[in-house]
């Protein structure tokens, strides 16, 4: 016979989980998540605000720089305009003076027996110029109203020369006349004639043959003077 050994029964340990239906934990978690989201949004807004302020500052700096450049360009343009106005005024004055005087520094006039190069006024020889004849005579000096007047030098084709004052195409005033053969007169002239005080000399090479120093009238010795032969 078998004997039934009755061992004591093991007690089964049962763990009972109670369901926590209270909303406290979930609410706490949601609150944490919401605060984190708010912090993130706040930091994002702050960073965005900083970037916006930086952008605004940059735009302002650019605007200021542009304004300074515009001011400089305006000042430069203003100075340029003033300079242009001054130049225009000067040009107008020059054109007015040239019109009023009617002069030209490089005009050429061809006459029947001569050619003139120099300044003119109203189509006439006036001012400084040069006149050359076909026969070889040359004059260089001052003109007035189409005539030799003022200081000038004349050289004739035969070798004679005169340098001095002119009036109405004639030797008039102080001048020096030299003949080809060696004769020379220094003194006053009146309408192409020796008139007034003057000296006359005749040379042959270095030797002086004649000399007179005294007064003249109508191209002749007249009055007091000193002569030597």
PAZAPA-4460 file (N, C-alpha, C; in steps of 0.05 Angstrom, whole numbers, plus 32768, in hexadecimal, padded with zeros to 4 digits):
% residues 229
    n_x    n_y    n_z   ca_x   ca_y   ca_z    c_x    c_y    c_z   seq   type   mol
   8011   7FE9   8000   8000   8000   8000   8012   8019   8000     1      X     A
   8009   8027   7FF1   8017   8040   7FF0   800B   8053   8004     2      X     A
   801F   8062   8010   8015   8075   8024   8017   8091   8017     3      X     A
   8001   809F   8015   7FFF   80BA   8009   800B   80CE   801D     4      X     A
   8023   80D8   8013   8031   80EC   8023   8025   8108   801E     5      X     A
   8018   8111   802F   800B   812B   802D   801F   8141   8035     6      X     A
   802A   814E   8020   803C   8165   8025   802C   817E   8027     7      X     A
   8036   818F   8036   8027   81A8   803A   8026   81B8   801F     8      X     A
   8010   81C3   8018   800C   81D2   7FFF   801B   81ED   8001     9      X     A
   8028   81F2   7FEA   8035   820D   7FE8   8021   8222   7FE2    10      X     A
   8024   8235   7FF2   8012   824C   7FEE   801C   825C   7FD6    11      X     A
   800A   8262   7FC2   8011   8272   7FAA   800E   8290   7FB1    12      X     A
   8026   829B   7FAC   8027   82B8   7FB3   801A   82C8   7F9C    13      X     A
   8008   82D7   7FA2   7FFA   82E7   7F8E   7FFE   8304   7F92    14      X     A
   8008   8310   7F7D   800C   832E   7F7F   7FF6   833C   7F71    15      X     A
   7FEB   834D   7F7F   7FD3   835B   7F74   7FDC   8378   7F6D    16      X     A
   7FD9   837F   7F54   7FDF   839B   7F4B   7FC5   83AA   7F4A    17      X     A
   7FC6   83BE   7F59   7FAF   83CF   7F5A   7FB1   83E5   7F45    18      X     A
   7F9D   83E9   7F35   7F9E   83FD   7F1F   7F99   8418   7F2B    19      X     A
   7FAD   8429   7F25   7FAB   8444   7F30   7F9C   8455   7F1C    20      X     A
   7F84   845A   7F22   7F74   846A   7F10   7F76   8488   7F15    21      X     A
   7F88   8490   7F27   7F89   84AD   7F2E   7F99   84BC   7F17    22      X     A
   7F8F   84D2   7F0E   7F9C   84E1   7EF8   7FB3   84F2   7F00    23      X     A
   7FBD   84EE   7F18   7FD2   8500   7F22   7FEC   84FD   7F13    24      X     A
   7FF5   84E4   7F0D   800F   84E0   7EFF   800E   84EA   7EE3    25      X     A
   7FF8   84E3   7ED5   7FF6   84EC   7EB9   7FF6   850A   7EB7    26      X     A
   7FE7   8517   7ECA   7FE6   8534   7ECA   8001   8540   7ECE    27      X     A
   8011   8534   7EE0   802B   853E   7EE6   803D   853C   7ECE    28      X     A
   803B   8525   7EC0   804C   8521   7EA8   8044   8535   7E93    29      X     A
   802A   853A   7E90   8021   854D   7E7C   802B   8569   7E83    30      X     A
   8029   856F   7E9E   8033   858A   7EA6   8050   858E   7EA0    31      X     A
   8060   8579   7EA4   807D   857A   7E9F   8082   857F   7E81    32      X     A
   8073   856F   7E71   8076   8571   7E54   806E   858D   7E4A    33      X     A
   8059   8598   7E55   8050   85B2   7E4D   8064   85C8   7E54    34      X     A
   806F   85C6   7E6D   8082   85DA   7E76   809B   85D9   7E64    35      X     A
   80A3   85C0   7E5D   80BB   85BD   7E4C   80B6   85CA   7E30    36      X     A
   809F   85C5   7E26   8097   85D0   7E0C   8097   85EF   7E0D    37      X     A
   808C   85F9   7E24   808B   8616   7E27   80A7   8622   7E28    38      X     A
   80B9   8614   7E37   80D5   861E   7E39   80E2   861E   7E1E    39      X     A
   80DD   8608   7E0F   80E9   8606   7DF5   80DE   861D   7DE3    40      X     A
   80C4   8621   7DE4   80B8   8636   7DD3   80C3   8651   7DDB    41      X     A
   80C6   8655   7DF6   80D0   866F   7E00   80ED   8674   7DF6    42      X     A
   80FD   865E   7DF9   8119   8661   7DF1   811A   8666   7DD3    43      X     A
   8108   8658   7DC4   8107   865C   7DA6   8100   8678   7D9F    44      X     A
   80EB   8683   7DAF   80E3   869E   7DAA   80F9   86B2   7DB0    45      X     A
   8107   86AC   7DC6   811D   86BE   7DCE   8133   86BE   7DB9    46      X     A
   813A   86A6   7DB0   814F   86A4   7D9C   8146   86B2   7D82    47      X     A
   812C   86AE   7D7C   8122   86BA   7D63   8121   86D9   7D66    48      X     A
   811A   86E2   7D7F   811A   86FE   7D84   8137   870A   7D82    49      X     A
   814B   86FB   7D8D   8166   8704   7D8A   816F   8706   7D6D    50      X     A
   8168   86F1   7D5E   816F   86F1   7D41   8162   8708   7D33    51      X     A
   8148   870D   7D3B   813A   8724   7D2E   8147   873E   7D35    52      X     A
   814F   8741   7D4F   815C   875A   7D57   8176   875D   7D49    53      X     A
   8185   8747   7D45   819E   8748   7D36   8199   8751   7D19    54      X     A
   8184   8744   7D0D   817E   874C   7CF2   8177   8769   7CF0    55      X     A
   8166   8772   7D03   815F   878F   7D03   8177   87A1   7D06    56      X     A
   818A   8799   7D18   81A2   87A8   7D1C   81B3   87A9   7D03    57      X     A
   81B5   8792   7CF6   81C4   8791   7CDD   81B7   87A3   7CC8    58      X     A
   819D   87A1   7CC6   818F   87B2   7CB2   8193   87CF   7CB8    59      X     A
   8192   87D6   7CD2   8196   87F2   7CDA   81B2   87FB   7CD4    60      X     A
   81C6   87EA   7CDA   81E1   87F1   7CD3   81E5   87F5   7CB5    61      X     A
   81D8   87E3   7CA5   81DA   87E6   7C88   81CD   8800   7C7F    62      X     A
   81B6   8806   7C8C   81A8   881E   7C84   81B9   8837   7C8B    63      X     A
   81C6   8836   7CA3   81D6   884C   7CAB   81EE   8850   7C98    64      X     A
   81FB   8839   7C92   8211   883A   7C7F   8208   8845   7C64    65      X     A
   81F1   883C   7C5B   81E7   8845   7C41   81E1   8863   7C42    66      X     A
   81D5   886B   7C5A   81D0   8888   7C5D   81E9   8899   7C5C    67      X     A
   81FE   888F   7C69   8218   889D   7C69   8223   889E   7C4D    68      X     A
   8221   8888   7C3F   822B   8887   7C23   821B   889B   7C12    69      X     A
   8201   889A   7C16   81F0   88AD   7C07   81F7   88CA   7C0C    70      X     A
   81FC   88D0   7C26   8204   88EB   7C2E   821E   88F3   7C21    71      X     A
   8232   88E0   7C21   824B   88E5   7C15   8248   88E9   7BF7    72      X     A
   8239   88D7   7BEA   8234   88DA   7BCD   8226   88F4   7BC7    73      X     A
   8213   88FB   7BD8   8205   8915   7BD4   8217   892C   7BD6    74      X     A
   8229   892B   7BEB   823C   8941   7BEF   824F   8943   7BD7    75      X     A
   8258   892B   7BCE   826A   892A   7BB7   825D   8935   7B9E    76      X     A
   8244   892B   7B9A   8235   8934   7B83   822F   8952   7B85    77      X     A
   822A   895C   7B9E   8226   8979   7BA1   823F   8989   7B9A    78      X     A
   8256   897F   7BA4   826F   898C   7B9E   8274   898C   7B80    79      X     A
   826F   8974   7B73   8273   8972   7B57   8261   8985   7B47    80      X     A
   8248   8987   7B51   8235   8999   7B43   823F   89B6   7B46    81      X     A
   8249   89BD   7B5E   8253   89D8   7B62   826B   89DE   7B4F    82      X     A
   827C   89C9   7B4D   8294   89CC   7B3C   828B   89CF   7B1F    83      X     A
   8278   89BE   7B17   826D   89C0   7AFB   8261   89DB   7AF6    84      X     A
   8253   89E6   7B09   8247   8A00   7B06   825C   8A16   7B03    85      X     A
   8271   8A14   7B14   8287   8A27   7B12   8295   8A25   7AF7    86      X     A
   829A   8A0C   7AED   82A6   8A08   7AD3   8295   8A14   7ABD    87      X     A
   827A   8A0F   7ABF   8268   8A1A   7AAB   8269   8A39   7AAB    88      X     A
   8269   8A44   7AC3   826B   8A62   7AC5   8284   8A6C   7AB9    89      X     A
   829B   8A5E   7ABE   82B4   8A66   7AB3   82B4   8A65   7A94    90      X     A
   82A8   8A4F   7A8A   82A6   8A4B   7A6D   8295   8A61   7A61    91      X     A
   827E   8A67   7A6F   826D   8A7D   7A65   827B   8A97   7A64    92      X     A
   828B   8A9D   7A79   829A   8AB6   7A7A   82AE   8AB7   7A64    93      X     A
   82BC   8AA0   7A60   82D0   8A9F   7A4A   82C3   8AA3   7A2F    94      X     A
   82AC   8A96   7A2B   829E   8A98   7A11   8294   8AB5   7A0D    95      X     A
   828A   8AC2   7A23   8281   8ADD   7A22   8298   8AF0   7A1B    96      X     A
   82AF   8AEB   7A29   82C6   8AFD   7A24   82D1   8AF9   7A08    97      X     A
   82D1   8AE0   79FF   82DA   8ADA   79E3   82C7   8AE6   79CF    98      X     A
   82AD   8AE5   79D5   829A   8AF1   79C3   829C   8B10   79C2    99      X     A
   82A0   8B1B   79DA   82A2   8B38   79DB   82BB   8B42   79CE   100      X     A
   82D1   8B33   79D3   82EB   8B3B   79C6   82ED   8B32   79A9   101      X     A
   82DF   8B1C   79A3   82E0   8B12   7988   82FC   8B09   7980   102      X     A
   830D   8B01   7993   8328   8AF9   798D   832B   8ADB   798A   103      X     A
   833F   8AD4   797A   8346   8AB8   7976   8364   8AB6   7975   104      X     A
   8370   8AA2   7983   838D   8AA0   7985   8399   8A91   796D   105      X     A
   8389   8A85   795D   8394   8A76   7946   8384   8A7A   792D   106      X     A
   8382   8A93   7925   8374   8A99   790C   8387   8AA1   78F6   107      X     A
   837F   8A98   78DE   8390   8A9E   78C7   837F   8AAE   78B3   108      X     A
   838B   8AC5   78AA   837E   8AD6   7897   8390   8AD9   787F   109      X     A
   8385   8AD3   7867   8395   8AD5   784F   838D   8AEE   7840   110      X     A
   83A1   8B00   783D   839C   8B18   782E   83A6   8B15   7811   111      X     A
   83A4   8B2A   7802   83AC   8B28   77E6   83CA   8B23   77E3   112      X     A
   83DA   8B32   77F3   83F7   8B2F   77F1   8404   8B25   780B   113      X     A
   83F4   8B1D   781E   8400   8B15   7838   83EE   8B01   7846   114      X     A
   83FA   8AF4   785A   83EB   8AE0   786A   83EF   8AE8   7887   115      X     A
   83D9   8AE8   7896   83DA   8AEF   78B3   83D2   8AD7   78C4   116      X     A
   83E1   8AD3   78D9   83DB   8ABE   78ED   83DD   8ACB   7908   117      X     A
   83C6   8ACA   7917   83C6   8AD5   7932   83AB   8ADC   793C   118      X     A
   83AA   8AEE   794F   8391   8AF5   795C   8381   8B09   794B   119      X     A
   8366   8B06   794E   8354   8B18   793F   833E   8B22   7950   120      X     A
   8331   8B37   7947   8319   8B42   7954   8306   8B4C   793F   121      X     A
   82EE   8B40   793F   82DA   8B47   792A   82E5   8B43   790E   122      X     A
   82F5   8B2E   790A   82FF   8B28   78F0   8317   8B39   78E8   123      X     A
   8322   8B49   78FA   8339   8B5A   78F4   8351   8B51   7905   124      X     A
   8369   8B58   78FA   8381   8B51   7909   8382   8B63   7922   125      X     A
   8383   8B55   7939   8382   8B64   7953   838F   8B53   7968   126      X     A
   83A4   8B5D   7974   83B3   8B4D   7988   83CE   8B46   797D   127      X     A
   83D9   8B2F   7986   83F3   8B26   797D   83F0   8B14   7964   128      X     A
   8403   8B18   7951   8401   8B08   7939   841A   8B0B   7928   129      X     A
   8419   8AFE   7911   842F   8AFE   78FE   8425   8B02   78E2   130      X     A
   8432   8B14   78D4   8429   8B1B   78B9   8440   8B18   78A5   131      X     A
   843C   8B08   7890   8451   8B03   787C   8447   8B0A   7861   132      X     A
   8457   8B1A   7852   8450   8B22   7837   845D   8B0E   7823   133      X     A
   8452   8B0F   780B   845D   8AFD   77F6   8479   8B04   77EE   134      X     A
   8480   8B1E   77F0   849B   8B27   77E8   84B1   8B20   77FD   135      X     A
   84A8   8B15   7815   84BC   8B0E   7829   84BC   8B1F   7841   136      X     A
   84AE   8B35   7841   84AC   8B47   7859   849D   8B38   7870   137      X     A
   84A7   8B3C   7888   849B   8B2F   789F   8497   8B42   78B7   138      X     A
   8480   8B40   78C4   847B   8B4F   78DC   8470   8B3C   78F1   139      X     A
   847A   8B40   7909   8470   8B30   7920   846E   8B43   7938   140      X     A
   8455   8B44   7943   8451   8B55   7959   8433   8B5A   795E   141      X     A
   842D   8B72   7966   8412   8B79   796E   8402   8B88   7958   142      X     A
   83E8   8B82   7958   83D6   8B8F   7945   83BE   8B9B   7953   143      X     A
   83B2   8BAF   7946   839B   8BBC   7951   838A   8BC6   7939   144      X     A
   8371   8BBC   793A   835E   8BC4   7924   8369   8BC0   7908   145      X     A
   8376   8BA8   7905   8380   8B9F   78EB   8399   8BAD   78E2   146      X     A
   83A6   8BBC   78F5   83BF   8BCA   78EE   83D5   8BC3   7902   147      X     A
   83EE   8BC6   78FA   8405   8BC2   790C   8405   8BD8   7920   148      X     A
   8402   8BD1   7939   8402   8BE5   794E   840A   8BD9   7969   149      X     A
   841D   8BE7   7976   8428   8BDC   798F   8445   8BD5   798A   150      X     A
   844F   8BC0   7998   846A   8BB7   7994   846C   8BA3   797E   151      X     A
   8480   8BA5   796D   8483   8B92   7957   849E   8B93   794A   152      X     A
   84A4   8B7E   793B   84BD   8B7C   792D   84B7   8B77   790F   153      X     A
   84C4   8B88   78FF   84C0   8B87   78E2   84DA   8B82   78D4   154      X     A
   84D9   8B6F   78C1   84F1   8B69   78B1   84E9   8B69   7894   155      X     A
   84F6   8B7B   7885   84F0   8B7D   7868   8502   8B6A   7858   156      X     A
   84F9   8B64   7840   8507   8B51   782F   8522   8B5B   7826   157      X     A
   8527   8B76   7828   8541   8B81   7821   8556   8B80   7837   158      X     A
   854D   8B77   784F   8560   8B74   7865   855D   8B88   787B   159      X     A
   854E   8B9D   7877   8549   8BB2   788B   8536   8BA6   78A1   160      X     A
   853A   8BB0   78BA   852A   8BA7   78D1   8523   8BBE   78E3   161      X     A
   850B   8BBC   78EE   8502   8BCF   7902   84F5   8BC0   7919   162      X     A
   84FC   8BC9   7931   84F0   8BBD   7949   84E9   8BD4   795D   163      X     A
   84D0   8BD5   7963   84C7   8BEB   7975   84A9   8BEF   7974   164      X     A
   84A2   8C08   7979   8485   8C0F   797A   847A   8C15   795E   165      X     A
   8460   8C0D   795C   8451   8C11   7943   8437   8C1F   7949   166      X     A
   842D   8C2E   7934   8412   8C3A   7936   8407   8C3D   791A   167      X     A
   83F0   8C32   7916   83E2   8C33   78FB   83F5   8C2B   78E5   168      X     A
   8402   8C14   78E8   8414   8C08   78D4   842D   8C19   78CF   169      X     A
   8435   8C2A   78E2   844C   8C3B   78DE   845E   8C39   78F7   170      X     A
   8478   8C3D   78F3   848B   8C3F   7909   8485   8C59   7918   171      X     A
   847D   8C55   7931   8475   8C6D   7940   847B   8C68   795E   172      X     A
   848D   8C7A   7969   8495   8C76   7984   84B3   8C6E   7984   173      X     A
   84BB   8C62   799A   84D8   8C5A   799C   84DC   8C3F   798D   174      X     A
   84F3   8C3F   797E   84F9   8C27   796F   8516   8C27   7966   175      X     A
   851E   8C10   795A   8539   8C0E   794F   8537   8C04   7932   176      X     A
   8543   8C14   7920   8542   8C0D   7904   855E   8C06   78FB   177      X     A
   8561   8BEF   78EE   857C   8BE6   78E5   857B   8BE2   78C7   178      X     A
   858D   8BEF   78B9   858F   8BEB   789C   85A2   8BD4   7896   179      X     A
   85A0   8BC9   787F   85B0   8BB2   7877   85CE   8BB9   7877   180      X     A
   85D5   8BD0   786E   85F1   8BD7   786B   8600   8BDD   7885   181      X     A
   85F2   8BDF   789B   8600   8BE4   78B5   85F7   8BFD   78C3   182      X     A
   85E6   8C0C   78B6   85DC   8C25   78C3   85C6   8C1E   78D8   183      X     A
   85C5   8C2E   78ED   85B2   8C28   7902   85A8   8C42   790F   184      X     A
   858E   8C43   7915   8582   8C59   7923   8573   8C4F   793B   185      X     A
   8578   8C5C   7952   856A   8C56   796B   855E   8C70   7976   186      X     A
   8543   8C70   7978   8536   8C88   7982   8519   8C89   797B   187      X     A
   850F   8CA2   797A   84F2   8CA6   7976   84EB   8CA8   7958   188      X     A
   84D3   8C9D   7953   84C8   8C9E   7938   84AD   8CAB   7939   189      X     A
   84A6   8CB7   7922   848B   8CC2   791F   8482   8CBD   7902   190      X     A
   846E   8CAC   7900   8463   8CA5   78E5   8478   8C9E   78D1   191      X     A
   8488   8C89   78D9   849D   8C7E   78C9   84B5   8C90   78C5   192      X     A
   84B7   8CA6   78D3   84CE   8CB8   78D0   84DC   8CBC   78EB   193      X     A
   84F6   8CBF   78EA   8506   8CC5   7902   84FE   8CE1   790B   194      X     A
   84F4   8CE2   7924   84E9   8CFB   792E   84EC   8CFB   794C   195      X     A
   84FC   8D0F   7956   8500   8D10   7973   851D   8D0A   7979   196      X     A
   8523   8D00   7991   853E   8CF9   7999   8546   8CDE   798E   197      X     A
   855F   8CDC   7984   8568   8CC3   7979   8585   8CC4   7972   198      X     A
   8591   8CAC   796F   85AD   8CA9   7968   85AF   8C9A   794E   199      X     A
   85C2   8CA3   793D   85C5   8C96   7923   85E3   8C8F   7920   200      X     A
   85E8   8C76   7917   8604   8C6E   7914   8608   8C5E   78FB   201      X     A
   8620   8C60   78F0   8627   8C51   78D8   8640   8C41   78DE   202      X     A
   863E   8C26   78DA   8655   8C15   78E0   865C   8C05   78C7   203      X     A
   8676   8BFF   78C6   8680   8BEE   78B1   8690   8BD8   78BF   204      X     A
   8683   8BC1   78C2   868F   8BAC   78D3   868E   8BB5   78F0   205      X     A
   86A5   8BB6   78FD   86A6   8BC0   7919   86AD   8BDE   791A   206      X     A
   86B6   8BE9   7905   86BE   8C05   7905   86A6   8C17   7902   207      X     A
   86A5   8C2B   7912   868F   8C3E   7911   8698   8C56   7900   208      X     A
   8689   8C5B   78EB   8690   8C71   78D8   8682   8C8B   78E0   209      X     A
   8669   8C8A   78E6   865A   8CA3   78ED   8649   8C9E   7905   210      X     A
   8644   8CB4   7913   8632   8CB3   792B   8626   8CCE   7930   211      X     A
   860C   8CCE   7934   85FE   8CE7   793B   85EA   8CE1   7952   212      X     A
   85EA   8CF3   7966   85D8   8CF0   797D   85CC   8D0B   7982   213      X     A
   85B1   8D0D   797C   85A4   8D26   7980   8587   8D25   7978   214      X     A
   857B   8D3B   7970   855F   8D3C   7969   855B   8D3A   794B   215      X     A
   8543   8D30   7944   853B   8D2C   7928   851F   8D37   7924   216      X     A
   851B   8D3E   790A   8500   8D48   7902   84FB   8D40   78E5   217      X     A
   84E4   8D33   78E1   84DC   8D2A   78C7   84F2   8D1A   78B9   218      X     A
   84FF   8D08   78C8   8513   8CF6   78BE   852E   8D03   78B8   219      X     A
   8532   8D1C   78C2   854B   8D2A   78BD   8556   8D35   78D8   220      X     A
   8571   8D38   78D8   857E   8D44   78F0   8574   8D61   78F3   221      X     A
   856B   8D67   790C   8560   8D82   7910   8564   8D89   792D   222      X     A
   8570   8DA0   7931   8574   8DAA   794D   858F   8DA2   7958   223      X     A
   8590   8DA0   7972   85A9   8D9A   7980   85B0   8D7D   797D   224      X     A
   85CB   8D78   797A   85D4   8D5D   7978   85F2   8D5C   7977   225      X     A
   85FD   8D45   7978   861A   8D41   7978   8621   8D2D   7962   226      X     A
   8633   8D33   7951   863B   8D22   793B   8659   8D1D   793A   227      X     A
   8660   8D05   7931   867C   8CFE   792F   8680   8CED   7915   228      X     A
   8698   8CF2   7907   869E   8CE3   78EF   86B9   8CD6   78F1   229      X     A
***
